[in-house]
C-alpha cells in the first residue's frame, strides 16, 4: 500500500479542505501541539484514488503567533500541514524583519556606491 499524498489544500470559512491521493481509504490523524483534533473527515473524491478531506479548525487553537496543524498517516508519516499566523506578535516580527532588511539594504547600497564611485582625496 502506498502512503497518502496531500495534493491540494485550502482554508475556507474555518474549514481546512484538502485532497489526498492513496489507494485505500486514508487513515489520517490531525494534531495541534501534540493534541489530536476531532472531526477529520474523508470521503471518496472524483477518482478511484482521490479523497476529499475536511477538518473544522477549532476556534480554541487560534491565538496570537504561529499555529500549525499537522496531518499524519496512521503510521506517523507527516503528509501535510497548515500554518496560521495571526496577532500583534506577528506584526512585531514582520516589522523587525523589515527593519533588518532595510539596514542590510542600506549597507549594500553604501558598499555599491563606494565600489563604483571611490572617493579621491
Biopython code that builds the backbone (N, CA, C, O; Angstrom):
import numpy as np
from Bio.PDB.StructureBuilder import StructureBuilder

atoms = [
    (1, "UNK", "N", (0.843, -1.184, 0.000)),
    (1, "UNK", "CA", (0.000, 0.000, 0.000)),
    (1, "UNK", "C", (0.885, 1.243, 0.000)),
    (1, "UNK", "O", (1.871, 1.312, 0.733)),
    (2, "UNK", "N", (0.532, 2.207, -0.813)),
    (2, "UNK", "CA", (1.304, 3.447, -0.885)),
    (2, "UNK", "C", (0.859, 4.400, 0.221)),
    (2, "UNK", "O", (-0.264, 4.333, 0.720)),
    (3, "UNK", "N", (1.785, 5.291, 0.583)),
    (3, "UNK", "CA", (1.457, 6.294, 1.595)),
    (3, "UNK", "C", (0.578, 7.368, 0.977)),
    (3, "UNK", "O", (0.723, 7.681, -0.205)),
    (4, "UNK", "N", (-0.327, 7.934, 1.758)),
    (4, "UNK", "CA", (-1.161, 9.026, 1.251)),
    (4, "UNK", "C", (-0.315, 10.242, 0.895)),
    (4, "UNK", "O", (0.714, 10.505, 1.517)),
    (5, "UNK", "N", (-0.764, 10.975, -0.113)),
    (5, "UNK", "CA", (-0.095, 12.204, -0.540)),
    (5, "UNK", "C", (-1.132, 13.316, -0.557)),
    (5, "UNK", "O", (-2.163, 13.201, -1.220)),
    (6, "UNK", "N", (-0.858, 14.399, 0.177)),
    (6, "UNK", "CA", (-1.751, 15.554, 0.188)),
    (6, "UNK", "C", (-1.436, 16.382, -1.051)),
    (6, "UNK", "O", (-0.304, 16.837, -1.220)),
    (7, "UNK", "N", (-2.436, 16.585, -1.928)),
    (7, "UNK", "CA", (-2.162, 17.229, -3.213)),
    (7, "UNK", "C", (-2.729, 18.632, -3.356)),
    (7, "UNK", "O", (-2.177, 19.432, -4.112)),
    (8, "UNK", "N", (-3.796, 18.955, -2.667)),
    (8, "UNK", "CA", (-4.381, 20.293, -2.755)),
    (8, "UNK", "C", (-4.869, 20.691, -1.377)),
    (8, "UNK", "O", (-5.237, 19.840, -0.567)),
    (9, "UNK", "N", (-4.869, 21.993, -1.116)),
    (9, "UNK", "CA", (-5.266, 22.447, 0.211)),
    (9, "UNK", "C", (-5.829, 23.858, 0.140)),
    (9, "UNK", "O", (-5.346, 24.698, -0.619)),
    (10, "UNK", "N", (-6.865, 24.104, 0.950)),
    (10, "UNK", "CA", (-7.397, 25.462, 1.080)),
    (10, "UNK", "C", (-8.103, 25.588, 2.422)),
    (10, "UNK", "O", (-8.623, 24.614, 2.965)),
    (11, "UNK", "N", (-8.110, 26.798, 2.938)),
    (11, "UNK", "CA", (-8.817, 27.106, 4.179)),
    (11, "UNK", "C", (-9.955, 28.044, 3.820)),
    (11, "UNK", "O", (-9.738, 29.126, 3.273)),
    (12, "UNK", "N", (-11.183, 27.611, 4.138)),
    (12, "UNK", "CA", (-12.345, 28.429, 3.786)),
    (12, "UNK", "C", (-13.377, 28.351, 4.908)),
    (12, "UNK", "O", (-13.800, 27.265, 5.305)),
    (13, "UNK", "N", (-13.774, 29.518, 5.412)),
    (13, "UNK", "CA", (-14.803, 29.619, 6.456)),
    (13, "UNK", "C", (-14.477, 28.742, 7.664)),
    (13, "UNK", "O", (-15.365, 28.120, 8.248)),
    (14, "UNK", "N", (-13.202, 28.699, 8.032)),
    (14, "UNK", "CA", (-12.789, 27.946, 9.208)),
    (14, "UNK", "C", (-12.662, 26.452, 9.012)),
    (14, "UNK", "O", (-12.450, 25.712, 9.973)),
    (15, "UNK", "N", (-12.790, 26.000, 7.772)),
    (15, "UNK", "CA", (-12.658, 24.570, 7.485)),
    (15, "UNK", "C", (-11.485, 24.368, 6.533)),
    (15, "UNK", "O", (-11.432, 24.955, 5.452)),
    (16, "UNK", "N", (-10.554, 23.530, 6.956)),
    (16, "UNK", "CA", (-9.408, 23.192, 6.109)),
    (16, "UNK", "C", (-9.839, 22.038, 5.224)),
    (16, "UNK", "O", (-10.175, 20.958, 5.709)),
    (17, "UNK", "N", (-9.826, 22.278, 3.922)),
    (17, "UNK", "CA", (-10.193, 21.254, 2.948)),
    (17, "UNK", "C", (-8.952, 20.870, 2.164)),
    (17, "UNK", "O", (-8.184, 21.734, 1.741)),
    (18, "UNK", "N", (-8.759, 19.578, 1.972)),
    (18, "UNK", "CA", (-7.602, 19.127, 1.206)),
    (18, "UNK", "C", (-7.922, 17.818, 0.506)),
    (18, "UNK", "O", (-8.849, 17.101, 0.883)),
    (19, "UNK", "N", (-7.143, 17.525, -0.510)),
    (19, "UNK", "CA", (-7.294, 16.300, -1.282)),
    (19, "UNK", "C", (-6.120, 15.390, -0.980)),
    (19, "UNK", "O", (-4.970, 15.825, -0.935)),
    (20, "UNK", "N", (-6.430, 14.129, -0.777)),
    (20, "UNK", "CA", (-5.405, 13.123, -0.522)),
    (20, "UNK", "C", (-5.504, 12.069, -1.614)),
    (20, "UNK", "O", (-6.594, 11.635, -1.985)),
    (21, "UNK", "N", (-4.351, 11.668, -2.119)),
    (21, "UNK", "CA", (-4.287, 10.600, -3.104)),
    (21, "UNK", "C", (-3.701, 9.367, -2.431)),
    (21, "UNK", "O", (-2.592, 9.411, -1.899)),
    (22, "UNK", "N", (-4.451, 8.265, -2.456)),
    (22, "UNK", "CA", (-3.956, 6.984, -1.952)),
    (22, "UNK", "C", (-4.883, 5.879, -2.448)),
    (22, "UNK", "O", (-6.003, 6.141, -2.886)),
    (23, "UNK", "N", (-4.398, 4.644, -2.372)),
    (23, "UNK", "CA", (-5.129, 3.526, -2.964)),
    (23, "UNK", "C", (-6.286, 3.023, -2.105)),
    (23, "UNK", "O", (-7.189, 2.367, -2.625)),
    (24, "UNK", "N", (-6.281, 3.312, -0.816)),
    (24, "UNK", "CA", (-7.355, 2.873, 0.079)),
    (24, "UNK", "C", (-7.846, 4.074, 0.886)),
    (24, "UNK", "O", (-7.241, 5.146, 0.855)),
    (25, "UNK", "N", (-8.940, 3.882, 1.600)),
    (25, "UNK", "CA", (-9.447, 4.960, 2.450)),
    (25, "UNK", "C", (-8.328, 5.426, 3.376)),
    (25, "UNK", "O", (-7.762, 4.617, 4.111)),
    (26, "UNK", "N", (-8.001, 6.717, 3.353)),
    (26, "UNK", "CA", (-6.884, 7.189, 4.174)),
    (26, "UNK", "C", (-7.201, 7.124, 5.667)),
    (26, "UNK", "O", (-8.292, 7.490, 6.105)),
    (27, "UNK", "N", (-6.226, 6.651, 6.432)),
    (27, "UNK", "CA", (-6.331, 6.621, 7.886)),
    (27, "UNK", "C", (-5.426, 7.734, 8.394)),
    (27, "UNK", "O", (-4.224, 7.534, 8.565)),
    (28, "UNK", "N", (-6.010, 8.914, 8.636)),
    (28, "UNK", "CA", (-5.235, 10.111, 8.944)),
    (28, "UNK", "C", (-5.516, 10.620, 10.351)),
    (28, "UNK", "O", (-6.576, 10.372, 10.925)),
    (29, "UNK", "N", (-4.539, 11.336, 10.887)),
    (29, "UNK", "CA", (-4.656, 11.954, 12.201)),
    (29, "UNK", "C", (-4.274, 13.422, 12.062)),
    (29, "UNK", "O", (-3.225, 13.746, 11.505)),
    (30, "UNK", "N", (-5.128, 14.308, 12.569)),
    (30, "UNK", "CA", (-4.828, 15.745, 12.596)),
    (30, "UNK", "C", (-4.448, 16.105, 14.024)),
    (30, "UNK", "O", (-5.088, 15.666, 14.979)),
    (31, "UNK", "N", (-3.387, 16.919, 14.161)),
    (31, "UNK", "CA", (-2.979, 17.308, 15.511)),
    (31, "UNK", "C", (-2.488, 18.747, 15.540)),
    (31, "UNK", "O", (-2.061, 19.307, 14.531)),
    (32, "UNK", "N", (-2.564, 19.322, 16.731)),
    (32, "UNK", "CA", (-2.057, 20.668, 17.004)),
    (32, "UNK", "C", (-1.358, 20.605, 18.348)),
    (32, "UNK", "O", (-1.968, 20.243, 19.354)),
    (33, "UNK", "N", (-0.082, 20.957, 18.368)),
    (33, "UNK", "CA", (0.725, 20.919, 19.590)),
    (33, "UNK", "C", (0.616, 19.568, 20.295)),
    (33, "UNK", "O", (0.527, 19.499, 21.521)),
    (34, "UNK", "N", (0.624, 18.495, 19.499)),
    (34, "UNK", "CA", (0.604, 17.142, 20.047)),
    (34, "UNK", "C", (-0.761, 16.615, 20.433)),
    (34, "UNK", "O", (-0.883, 15.452, 20.818)),
    (35, "UNK", "N", (-1.793, 17.444, 20.340)),
    (35, "UNK", "CA", (-3.150, 17.018, 20.693)),
    (35, "UNK", "C", (-3.927, 16.670, 19.427)),
    (35, "UNK", "O", (-3.938, 17.438, 18.465)),
    (36, "UNK", "N", (-4.571, 15.515, 19.435)),
    (36, "UNK", "CA", (-5.366, 15.086, 18.283)),
    (36, "UNK", "C", (-6.594, 15.978, 18.162)),
    (36, "UNK", "O", (-7.281, 16.249, 19.147)),
    (37, "UNK", "N", (-6.858, 16.430, 16.939)),
    (37, "UNK", "CA", (-8.034, 17.259, 16.668)),
    (37, "UNK", "C", (-9.165, 16.364, 16.163)),
    (37, "UNK", "O", (-8.943, 15.508, 15.307)),
    (38, "UNK", "N", (-10.374, 16.559, 16.687)),
    (38, "UNK", "CA", (-11.502, 15.731, 16.258)),
    (38, "UNK", "C", (-12.086, 16.206, 14.926)),
    (38, "UNK", "O", (-11.740, 17.271, 14.414)),
    (39, "UNK", "N", (-12.963, 15.394, 14.397)),
    (39, "UNK", "CA", (-13.809, 15.754, 13.250)),
    (39, "UNK", "C", (-13.102, 15.789, 11.903)),
    (39, "UNK", "O", (-13.602, 16.433, 10.981)),
    (40, "UNK", "N", (-11.968, 15.129, 11.752)),
    (40, "UNK", "CA", (-11.347, 14.994, 10.433)),
    (40, "UNK", "C", (-12.159, 13.980, 9.645)),
    (40, "UNK", "O", (-12.338, 12.844, 10.086)),
    (41, "UNK", "N", (-12.647, 14.384, 8.490)),
    (41, "UNK", "CA", (-13.492, 13.526, 7.653)),
    (41, "UNK", "C", (-12.889, 13.403, 6.258)),
    (41, "UNK", "O", (-12.380, 14.377, 5.703)),
    (42, "UNK", "N", (-12.951, 12.190, 5.695)),
    (42, "UNK", "CA", (-12.507, 11.957, 4.320)),
    (42, "UNK", "C", (-13.588, 11.183, 3.585)),
    (42, "UNK", "O", (-14.121, 10.197, 4.094)),
    (43, "UNK", "N", (-13.904, 11.647, 2.371)),
    (43, "UNK", "CA", (-14.879, 10.969, 1.525)),
    (43, "UNK", "C", (-14.263, 10.753, 0.152)),
    (43, "UNK", "O", (-13.314, 11.435, -0.234)),
    (44, "UNK", "N", (-14.816, 9.799, -0.573)),
    (44, "UNK", "CA", (-14.310, 9.487, -1.910)),
    (44, "UNK", "C", (-14.335, 10.734, -2.782)),
    (44, "UNK", "O", (-15.326, 11.464, -2.799)),
    (45, "UNK", "N", (-13.252, 10.979, -3.503)),
    (45, "UNK", "CA", (-13.155, 12.135, -4.386)),
    (45, "UNK", "C", (-13.599, 11.797, -5.790)),
    (45, "UNK", "O", (-14.393, 10.880, -5.998)),
    (46, "UNK", "N", (-13.084, 12.540, -6.752)),
    (46, "UNK", "CA", (-13.510, 12.390, -8.141)),
    (46, "UNK", "C", (-12.926, 11.159, -8.823)),
    (46, "UNK", "O", (-13.488, 10.687, -9.811)),
    (47, "UNK", "N", (-11.832, 10.638, -8.331)),
    (47, "UNK", "CA", (-11.218, 9.459, -8.939)),
    (47, "UNK", "C", (-11.116, 8.323, -7.939)),
    (47, "UNK", "O", (-11.397, 8.507, -6.755)),
    (48, "UNK", "N", (-10.712, 7.142, -8.413)),
    (48, "UNK", "CA", (-10.650, 5.986, -7.519)),
    (48, "UNK", "C", (-9.610, 6.125, -6.401)),
    (48, "UNK", "O", (-9.771, 5.524, -5.339)),
    (49, "UNK", "N", (-8.562, 6.897, -6.619)),
    (49, "UNK", "CA", (-7.512, 7.084, -5.611)),
    (49, "UNK", "C", (-7.539, 8.485, -5.004)),
    (49, "UNK", "O", (-6.562, 8.911, -4.388)),
    (50, "UNK", "N", (-8.647, 9.203, -5.173)),
    (50, "UNK", "CA", (-8.758, 10.580, -4.705)),
    (50, "UNK", "C", (-9.743, 10.653, -3.540)),
    (50, "UNK", "O", (-10.834, 10.085, -3.592)),
    (51, "UNK", "N", (-9.335, 11.362, -2.492)),
    (51, "UNK", "CA", (-10.159, 11.509, -1.296)),
    (51, "UNK", "C", (-10.225, 12.975, -0.907)),
    (51, "UNK", "O", (-9.197, 13.646, -0.817)),
    (52, "UNK", "N", (-11.440, 13.476, -0.676)),
    (52, "UNK", "CA", (-11.651, 14.853, -0.219)),
    (52, "UNK", "C", (-11.756, 14.812, 1.305)),
    (52, "UNK", "O", (-12.603, 14.117, 1.865)),
    (53, "UNK", "N", (-10.892, 15.557, 1.950)),
    (53, "UNK", "CA", (-10.874, 15.573, 3.414)),
    (53, "UNK", "C", (-11.177, 16.974, 3.914)),
    (53, "UNK", "O", (-10.875, 17.964, 3.246)),
    (54, "UNK", "N", (-11.776, 17.048, 5.094)),
    (54, "UNK", "CA", (-12.057, 18.352, 5.693)),
    (54, "UNK", "C", (-11.860, 18.264, 7.200)),
    (54, "UNK", "O", (-12.098, 17.233, 7.830)),
    (55, "UNK", "N", (-11.417, 19.385, 7.747)),
    (55, "UNK", "CA", (-11.190, 19.483, 9.181)),
    (55, "UNK", "C", (-11.625, 20.862, 9.646)),
    (55, "UNK", "O", (-11.027, 21.861, 9.243)),
    (56, "UNK", "N", (-12.667, 20.943, 10.495)),
    (56, "UNK", "CA", (-13.003, 22.238, 11.080)),
    (56, "UNK", "C", (-11.858, 22.672, 12.002)),
    (56, "UNK", "O", (-11.430, 21.908, 12.868)),
    (57, "UNK", "N", (-11.371, 23.888, 11.814)),
    (57, "UNK", "CA", (-10.289, 24.401, 12.659)),
    (57, "UNK", "C", (-10.921, 24.907, 13.955)),
    (57, "UNK", "O", (-11.710, 25.852, 13.927)),
    (58, "UNK", "N", (-10.584, 24.290, 15.088)),
    (58, "UNK", "CA", (-11.195, 24.713, 16.351)),
    (58, "UNK", "C", (-10.807, 26.142, 16.721)),
    (58, "UNK", "O", (-9.631, 26.504, 16.673)),
    (59, "UNK", "N", (-11.784, 26.939, 17.083)),
    (59, "UNK", "CA", (-11.515, 28.328, 17.470)),
    (59, "UNK", "C", (-10.581, 28.395, 18.676)),
    (59, "UNK", "O", (-9.836, 29.363, 18.825)),
    (60, "UNK", "N", (-10.611, 27.387, 19.529)),
    (60, "UNK", "CA", (-9.794, 27.390, 20.748)),
    (60, "UNK", "C", (-8.295, 27.376, 20.464)),
    (60, "UNK", "O", (-7.509, 27.777, 21.323)),
    (61, "UNK", "N", (-7.879, 26.924, 19.279)),
    (61, "UNK", "CA", (-6.434, 26.883, 18.998)),
    (61, "UNK", "C", (-5.942, 28.167, 18.343)),
    (61, "UNK", "O", (-4.738, 28.345, 18.155)),
    (62, "UNK", "N", (-6.859, 29.061, 17.997)),
    (62, "UNK", "CA", (-6.475, 30.291, 17.316)),
    (62, "UNK", "C", (-6.148, 31.382, 18.323)),
    (62, "UNK", "O", (-7.010, 31.844, 19.070)),
    (63, "UNK", "N", (-4.880, 31.782, 18.324)),
    (63, "UNK", "CA", (-4.439, 32.896, 19.158)),
    (63, "UNK", "C", (-3.177, 33.469, 18.544)),
    (63, "UNK", "O", (-2.667, 32.934, 17.559)),
    (64, "UNK", "N", (-2.667, 34.551, 19.112)),
    (64, "UNK", "CA", (-1.518, 35.245, 18.539)),
    (64, "UNK", "C", (-0.344, 34.303, 18.301)),
    (64, "UNK", "O", (-0.068, 33.401, 19.092)),
    (65, "UNK", "N", (0.328, 34.543, 17.197)),
    (65, "UNK", "CA", (1.522, 33.772, 16.873)),
    (65, "UNK", "C", (1.263, 32.775, 15.765)),
    (65, "UNK", "O", (0.300, 32.893, 15.008)),
    (66, "UNK", "N", (2.136, 31.794, 15.685)),
    (66, "UNK", "CA", (2.059, 30.754, 14.658)),
    (66, "UNK", "C", (1.411, 29.514, 15.241)),
    (66, "UNK", "O", (1.867, 28.989, 16.257)),
    (67, "UNK", "N", (0.357, 29.047, 14.607)),
    (67, "UNK", "CA", (-0.302, 27.801, 14.987)),
    (67, "UNK", "C", (-0.190, 26.855, 13.798)),
    (67, "UNK", "O", (-0.477, 27.243, 12.665)),
    (68, "UNK", "N", (0.219, 25.632, 14.047)),
    (68, "UNK", "CA", (0.401, 24.669, 12.964)),
    (68, "UNK", "C", (-0.420, 23.424, 13.241)),
    (68, "UNK", "O", (-0.330, 22.819, 14.310)),
    (69, "UNK", "N", (-1.222, 23.058, 12.256)),
    (69, "UNK", "CA", (-1.968, 21.802, 12.301)),
    (69, "UNK", "C", (-1.232, 20.838, 11.380)),
    (69, "UNK", "O", (-0.899, 21.181, 10.245)),
    (70, "UNK", "N", (-0.983, 19.640, 11.872)),
    (70, "UNK", "CA", (-0.229, 18.646, 11.113)),
    (70, "UNK", "C", (-1.141, 17.467, 10.794)),
    (70, "UNK", "O", (-1.907, 17.015, 11.644)),
    (71, "UNK", "N", (-1.050, 16.976, 9.561)),
    (71, "UNK", "CA", (-1.776, 15.775, 9.150)),
    (71, "UNK", "C", (-0.750, 14.662, 8.983)),
    (71, "UNK", "O", (0.230, 14.806, 8.252)),
    (72, "UNK", "N", (-0.993, 13.544, 9.678)),
    (72, "UNK", "CA", (-0.104, 12.388, 9.583)),
    (72, "UNK", "C", (-0.915, 11.160, 9.202)),
    (72, "UNK", "O", (-2.103, 11.052, 9.505)),
    (73, "UNK", "N", (-0.238, 10.240, 8.528)),
    (73, "UNK", "CA", (-0.858, 8.946, 8.275)),
    (73, "UNK", "C", (-0.841, 8.159, 9.584)),
    (73, "UNK", "O", (-0.144, 8.540, 10.524)),
    (74, "UNK", "N", (-1.592, 7.077, 9.651)),
    (74, "UNK", "CA", (-1.682, 6.291, 10.880)),
    (74, "UNK", "C", (-0.326, 5.758, 11.322)),
    (74, "UNK", "O", (-0.118, 5.509, 12.510)),
    (75, "UNK", "N", (0.606, 5.579, 10.376)),
    (75, "UNK", "CA", (1.942, 5.089, 10.744)),
    (75, "UNK", "C", (2.905, 6.222, 11.093)),
    (75, "UNK", "O", (4.107, 5.996, 11.226)),
    (76, "UNK", "N", (2.376, 7.453, 11.243)),
    (76, "UNK", "CA", (3.176, 8.560, 11.752)),
    (76, "UNK", "C", (3.893, 9.406, 10.728)),
    (76, "UNK", "O", (4.650, 10.300, 11.106)),
    (77, "UNK", "N", (3.686, 9.163, 9.449)),
    (77, "UNK", "CA", (4.350, 9.948, 8.406)),
    (77, "UNK", "C", (3.563, 11.234, 8.163)),
    (77, "UNK", "O", (2.363, 11.192, 7.891)),
    (78, "UNK", "N", (4.246, 12.378, 8.262)),
    (78, "UNK", "CA", (3.601, 13.667, 8.013)),
    (78, "UNK", "C", (3.346, 13.818, 6.522)),
    (78, "UNK", "O", (4.264, 13.698, 5.711)),
    (79, "UNK", "N", (2.084, 14.085, 6.163)),
    (79, "UNK", "CA", (1.758, 14.270, 4.744)),
    (79, "UNK", "C", (1.388, 15.715, 4.418)),
    (79, "UNK", "O", (1.302, 16.077, 3.244)),
    (80, "UNK", "N", (1.169, 16.539, 5.431)),
    (80, "UNK", "CA", (0.844, 17.936, 5.169)),
    (80, "UNK", "C", (0.667, 18.717, 6.454)),
    (80, "UNK", "O", (0.578, 18.153, 7.545)),
    (81, "UNK", "N", (0.618, 20.041, 6.295)),
    (81, "UNK", "CA", (0.410, 20.902, 7.459)),
    (81, "UNK", "C", (-0.238, 22.204, 7.019)),
    (81, "UNK", "O", (-0.162, 22.601, 5.857)),
    (82, "UNK", "N", (-0.870, 22.849, 7.973)),
    (82, "UNK", "CA", (-1.489, 24.152, 7.759)),
    (82, "UNK", "C", (-0.938, 25.090, 8.818)),
    (82, "UNK", "O", (-1.081, 24.831, 10.013)),
    (83, "UNK", "N", (-0.309, 26.177, 8.391)),
    (83, "UNK", "CA", (0.226, 27.175, 9.315)),
    (83, "UNK", "C", (-0.689, 28.392, 9.303)),
    (83, "UNK", "O", (-1.046, 28.905, 8.243)),
    (84, "UNK", "N", (-1.061, 28.845, 10.495)),
    (84, "UNK", "CA", (-1.919, 30.020, 10.639)),
    (84, "UNK", "C", (-1.156, 31.046, 11.469)),
    (84, "UNK", "O", (-0.793, 30.779, 12.615)),
    (85, "UNK", "N", (-0.914, 32.222, 10.888)),
    (85, "UNK", "CA", (-0.198, 33.308, 11.557)),
    (85, "UNK", "C", (-1.180, 34.415, 11.893)),
    (85, "UNK", "O", (-1.990, 34.813, 11.055)),
    (86, "UNK", "N", (-1.107, 34.913, 13.125)),
    (86, "UNK", "CA", (-2.027, 35.993, 13.480)),
    (86, "UNK", "C", (-1.517, 36.782, 14.672)),
    (86, "UNK", "O", (-0.621, 36.348, 15.396)),
    (87, "UNK", "N", (-2.109, 37.950, 14.855)),
    (87, "UNK", "CA", (-1.914, 38.715, 16.063)),
    (87, "UNK", "C", (-0.814, 39.739, 16.042)),
    (87, "UNK", "O", (-0.065, 39.872, 15.074)),
    (88, "UNK", "N", (-0.735, 40.464, 17.146)),
    (88, "UNK", "CA", (0.229, 41.550, 17.305)),
    (88, "UNK", "C", (1.659, 41.041, 17.281)),
    (88, "UNK", "O", (2.546, 41.720, 16.762)),
    (89, "UNK", "N", (1.897, 39.865, 17.830)),
    (89, "UNK", "CA", (3.261, 39.320, 17.839)),
    (89, "UNK", "C", (3.775, 39.162, 16.416)),
    (89, "UNK", "O", (4.949, 39.410, 16.142)),
    (90, "UNK", "N", (2.903, 38.753, 15.519)),
    (90, "UNK", "CA", (3.285, 38.606, 14.118)),
    (90, "UNK", "C", (3.649, 39.949, 13.520)),
    (90, "UNK", "O", (4.651, 40.067, 12.814)),
    (91, "UNK", "N", (2.843, 40.962, 13.796)),
    (91, "UNK", "CA", (3.124, 42.294, 13.252)),
    (91, "UNK", "C", (4.480, 42.785, 13.728)),
    (91, "UNK", "O", (5.234, 43.370, 12.949)),
    (92, "UNK", "N", (4.801, 42.555, 15.001)),
    (92, "UNK", "CA", (6.109, 42.956, 15.531)),
    (92, "UNK", "C", (7.235, 42.207, 14.840)),
    (92, "UNK", "O", (8.264, 42.798, 14.511)),
    (93, "UNK", "N", (7.049, 40.905, 14.615)),
    (93, "UNK", "CA", (8.070, 40.112, 13.933)),
    (93, "UNK", "C", (8.307, 40.618, 12.520)),
    (93, "UNK", "O", (9.451, 40.735, 12.080)),
    (94, "UNK", "N", (7.227, 40.919, 11.808)),
    (94, "UNK", "CA", (7.359, 41.390, 10.429)),
    (94, "UNK", "C", (8.033, 42.757, 10.401)),
    (94, "UNK", "O", (8.893, 43.007, 9.556)),
    (95, "UNK", "N", (7.652, 43.640, 11.316)),
    (95, "UNK", "CA", (8.293, 44.964, 11.364)),
    (95, "UNK", "C", (9.777, 44.841, 11.663)),
    (95, "UNK", "O", (10.589, 45.530, 11.045)),
    (96, "UNK", "N", (10.139, 43.988, 12.586)),
    (96, "UNK", "CA", (11.555, 43.792, 12.918)),
    (96, "UNK", "C", (12.316, 43.245, 11.718)),
    (96, "UNK", "O", (13.438, 43.670, 11.445)),
    (97, "UNK", "N", (11.713, 42.310, 11.004)),
    (97, "UNK", "CA", (12.365, 41.739, 9.823)),
    (97, "UNK", "C", (12.525, 42.792, 8.729)),
    (97, "UNK", "O", (13.565, 42.847, 8.072)),
    (98, "UNK", "N", (11.512, 43.622, 8.528)),
    (98, "UNK", "CA", (11.602, 44.688, 7.525)),
    (98, "UNK", "C", (12.679, 45.692, 7.913)),
    (98, "UNK", "O", (13.446, 46.137, 7.059)),
    (99, "UNK", "N", (12.745, 46.053, 9.189)),
    (99, "UNK", "CA", (13.801, 46.971, 9.649)),
    (99, "UNK", "C", (15.182, 46.383, 9.396)),
    (99, "UNK", "O", (16.088, 47.091, 8.957)),
    (100, "UNK", "N", (15.348, 45.095, 9.671)),
    (100, "UNK", "CA", (16.630, 44.438, 9.430)),
    (100, "UNK", "C", (16.963, 44.440, 7.940)),
    (100, "UNK", "O", (18.101, 44.713, 7.560)),
    (101, "UNK", "N", (15.990, 44.140, 7.107)),
    (101, "UNK", "CA", (16.213, 44.156, 5.657)),
    (101, "UNK", "C", (16.584, 45.553, 5.166)),
    (101, "UNK", "O", (17.446, 45.694, 4.299)),
    (102, "UNK", "N", (15.945, 46.580, 5.710)),
    (102, "UNK", "CA", (16.280, 47.958, 5.326)),
    (102, "UNK", "C", (17.722, 48.286, 5.698)),
    (102, "UNK", "O", (18.441, 48.898, 4.908)),
    (103, "UNK", "N", (18.151, 47.888, 6.891)),
    (103, "UNK", "CA", (19.539, 48.134, 7.313)),
    (103, "UNK", "C", (20.521, 47.417, 6.394)),
    (103, "UNK", "O", (21.539, 47.985, 5.998)),
    (104, "UNK", "N", (20.212, 46.172, 6.058)),
    (104, "UNK", "CA", (21.088, 45.423, 5.162)),
    (104, "UNK", "C", (21.128, 46.064, 3.779)),
    (104, "UNK", "O", (22.186, 46.123, 3.154)),
    (105, "UNK", "N", (19.991, 46.541, 3.301)),
    (105, "UNK", "CA", (19.947, 47.206, 2.003)),
    (105, "UNK", "C", (20.768, 48.489, 2.027)),
    (105, "UNK", "O", (21.478, 48.786, 1.066)),
    (106, "UNK", "N", (20.681, 49.249, 3.110)),
    (106, "UNK", "CA", (21.494, 50.468, 3.237)),
    (106, "UNK", "C", (22.985, 50.138, 3.200)),
    (106, "UNK", "O", (23.759, 50.857, 2.567)),
    (107, "UNK", "N", (23.396, 49.067, 3.868)),
    (107, "UNK", "CA", (24.801, 48.649, 3.837)),
    (107, "UNK", "C", (25.229, 48.267, 2.422)),
    (107, "UNK", "O", (26.312, 48.640, 1.971)),
    (108, "UNK", "N", (24.376, 47.525, 1.731)),
    (108, "UNK", "CA", (24.690, 47.131, 0.355)),
    (108, "UNK", "C", (24.782, 48.340, -0.567)),
    (108, "UNK", "O", (25.675, 48.416, -1.410)),
    (109, "UNK", "N", (23.858, 49.288, -0.406)),
    (109, "UNK", "CA", (23.899, 50.495, -1.240)),
    (109, "UNK", "C", (25.181, 51.276, -0.989)),
    (109, "UNK", "O", (25.815, 51.751, -1.930)),
    (110, "UNK", "N", (25.561, 51.408, 0.273)),
    (110, "UNK", "CA", (26.790, 52.144, 0.599)),
    (110, "UNK", "C", (28.013, 51.442, 0.014)),
    (110, "UNK", "O", (28.897, 52.099, -0.535)),
    (111, "UNK", "N", (28.071, 50.129, 0.125)),
    (111, "UNK", "CA", (29.204, 49.378, -0.426)),
    (111, "UNK", "C", (29.231, 49.491, -1.948)),
    (111, "UNK", "O", (30.301, 49.631, -2.541)),
    (112, "UNK", "N", (28.071, 49.431, -2.575)),
    (112, "UNK", "CA", (27.994, 49.555, -4.030)),
    (112, "UNK", "C", (28.469, 50.934, -4.481)),
    (112, "UNK", "O", (29.250, 51.051, -5.425)),
    (113, "UNK", "N", (27.997, 51.968, -3.806)),
    (113, "UNK", "CA", (28.408, 53.334, -4.163)),
    (113, "UNK", "C", (29.907, 53.524, -3.975)),
    (113, "UNK", "O", (30.567, 54.155, -4.800)),
    (114, "UNK", "N", (30.437, 52.983, -2.897)),
    (114, "UNK", "CA", (31.867, 53.115, -2.636)),
    (114, "UNK", "C", (32.679, 52.380, -3.705)),
    (114, "UNK", "O", (33.733, 52.861, -4.122)),
    (115, "UNK", "N", (32.206, 51.250, -4.138)),
    (115, "UNK", "CA", (32.906, 50.458, -5.152)),
    (115, "UNK", "C", (32.892, 51.163, -6.507)),
    (115, "UNK", "O", (33.897, 51.158, -7.217)),
    (116, "UNK", "N", (31.783, 51.759, -6.861)),
    (116, "UNK", "CA", (31.638, 52.361, -8.190)),
    (116, "UNK", "C", (31.941, 53.855, -8.228)),
    (116, "UNK", "O", (32.125, 54.419, -9.306)),
    (117, "UNK", "N", (31.994, 54.481, -7.102)),
    (117, "UNK", "CA", (32.328, 55.903, -7.029)),
    (117, "UNK", "C", (33.321, 56.123, -5.892)),
    (117, "UNK", "O", (32.979, 56.746, -4.887)),
    (118, "UNK", "N", (34.548, 55.619, -6.036)),
    (118, "UNK", "CA", (35.511, 55.763, -4.936)),
    (118, "UNK", "C", (35.855, 57.227, -4.702)),
    (118, "UNK", "O", (35.928, 58.030, -5.632)),
    (119, "UNK", "N", (36.064, 57.547, -3.426)),
    (119, "UNK", "CA", (36.446, 58.918, -3.069)),
    (119, "UNK", "C", (37.895, 59.140, -3.477)),
    (119, "UNK", "O", (38.756, 58.282, -3.283)),
    (120, "UNK", "N", (38.135, 60.287, -4.033)),
    (120, "UNK", "CA", (39.514, 60.659, -4.380)),
    (120, "UNK", "C", (39.908, 61.837, -3.522)),
    (120, "UNK", "O", (39.233, 62.866, -3.505)),
    (121, "UNK", "N", (41.003, 61.679, -2.813)),
    (121, "UNK", "CA", (41.455, 62.759, -1.926)),
    (121, "UNK", "C", (42.552, 63.550, -2.558)),
    (121, "UNK", "O", (43.054, 64.499, -1.956)),
]
sb = StructureBuilder()
sb.init_structure("model")
sb.init_model(0)
sb.init_chain("A")
sb.init_seg("    ")
for serial, (resi, resn, name, xyz) in enumerate(atoms, 1):
    if name == "N":
        sb.init_residue(resn, " ", resi, " ")
    sb.init_atom(name, np.array(xyz, "f"), 0.0, 1.0, " ", f" {name:<3s}", serial, name[0])
structure = sb.get_structure()
